Amino acid sequence: MLLFAGLGNPGAKYANNRHNVGFMAADAIARRHSFSPWSKKFQGLIAEGTLAGEKVVLIKPQTFMNLSGQSVGEALRFYKLDASALTVFYDEIDLAAGKVRIKVGGGSGGHNGIRSLDQHVGKDFRRVRIGVGHPGAKEMVHGHVLGDFAKSDREWLDLLLDT
């Protein structure tokens, strides 16, 4: 069994933010592979399904980004899984928009959701970093990630999420 976590912030206010691309990825997986409807559990929303014959639980923590580890850690403990069964989808400003990088382990790179996960589940989980681009200046990062994707971004974003 595997646990896939899409990171983001709950609520309509944040739905189209760059910071919510992890939620968008989880929604795309659930849609494309006919997962169960979302239900509330582990301080998050979960959906269940199978990929390549393997049971997968998707989770979208509803604790807000900076506390994502609480929700995901609770789910891992409930299912008696270790960090190697976890794959996390999240936004990465140090990757060009539309680029994806996957690795196991590593640092948080300043991402508070990943920092929370590292604290609650350890560092040895798969990280699917989805590039949302950098605004160009450090002081603009907060507004950039909490800003909505532009209409021009939808072309590459929809293609990426469909893939």
N, C-alpha and C positions, 0 to 999 in steps of 0.2 A: 504494500500500500504506500502511496505517495501523498504528500501534502503540498499543494501549490498555493502560495500566498501572493495576492496582488495588493500592493500598498497604495494608499491614498487617504484622503480625508472624507468623512461621511457628510452627506447633505447636498442638496441641489446647488447651493452656493459654490461648491468646489467641483462639481461634476465634470466640467470641461477644462479644469486646470491641468497644466503640464505635470504637476505633482501627482495627479491622479491617473497617470498612464498605466500604472500597475492594476488599478481597478478596471480600467478599460480592457487590459489584456485578459484579466480573469473573466470578464463578461464575454469577451470574444471566444474564449475557450469553451465556456459553458454553452454558448449559443451554437457554435460550430459542431460540438460533439454531443449535443442533446443531453446535457447534465440535468439533474433534478432542479426544481425551482429553488430559489434562495430561501433559506430559513435562518432564524436567529439562534446562535450557539457560540460559546467561547468568546463572548464580547465582540462578536463579529457576525457576518453573514456567510453561510456555507452552502455549497452545492456539491452533489456527488455524481460521479460518473466513471467511465472507464476509458482509458487510452491504451491502445495496443494490448488489450487484455489485462491491464493493470488497473486496480481500483485507485481512483484519485479523488481526494477531497480538496475542493477549492475553498479558500477563505479570503474574505475581504474584512480585515479588522475595522471595527467601528469605534476604536479608541482614540482616533486621530493619529496622524503619522508618527508623532514623536513617542507614542506609547505602543506601537505596533507589536513589539515583542511580548507584551502581556497576553494579548489575544492568541498569537501564534504559538507561544510557549504553552499556553493552556491546552490548545488542540493537540500539540505534539505529546504532551503528558497523557492526555485522555486516550489517545490511540496507541500509546506506548511506542512511539517512534523516536529515533534519534535524529540529529541534525542532517545526517546524510540522506534522509527521506524527504527533505524540504527543498523546494525550489521557490525563490522569491523574485517577483517581477516588479521593477521600480524604475523611476526616472533617474537619468544621469546627465548632469549638465556638462560634464567633461567629455561627452561624446557628441559628435555632430548629430543634428536632428535626423532621425530615421535609422541611425546605425544601432546595431545590437551587439553586445558582447556578453559571453557566458563564461563564468569561471566558478571554481569552488574555493571558498575561503577568501581571505583578504581583509582589508580595512574598510572602514565606513566611508572614507573619502568625504567626510563632513556631512554625510546624509544622516539626519537624526533618526529616521525610521530604521535604517540598517544598524545604527549605533544601538538602538533599543533591542533589536533582534540579537545582536552580538552579546548583549548583556544577559538576555533571557534564555537563549538556546545555544550559545557558543558561536564560533565563526565558520564551522565546517559545513556550510550549506551551499547549494547552487544559487548563484546570483545571475539573474538575467537583467542586465543593465540596458535600458532603452534610452537612447540618446534624445534629448530634448533641446540640445544646443546651449551655449553659454551666452548671456546677454552682453558680454564684453568687459564688464567692470564688476568687481566683487560686491560693491554696494547695491548693485541692481539685481543680484541673484534672488533675493527673497521675493521681490515683485515679479520676477520672471517665472519662477516655479509656481507661484500662486496666481499667475495670470492664465487666462484661457488660451488654448491653441488658436492661432489665426485661421481664417478660412483657407488661406493658401497652404497651411499645414495639413489640412484634411486629406489632400491627395496622397501624400506619403504615409500619413498616419493610418488612414483606412486600409491601404495596401498592406502595411506592416501588421496591423491587427488581424486582417483576414488571413495572413500567412501564419 
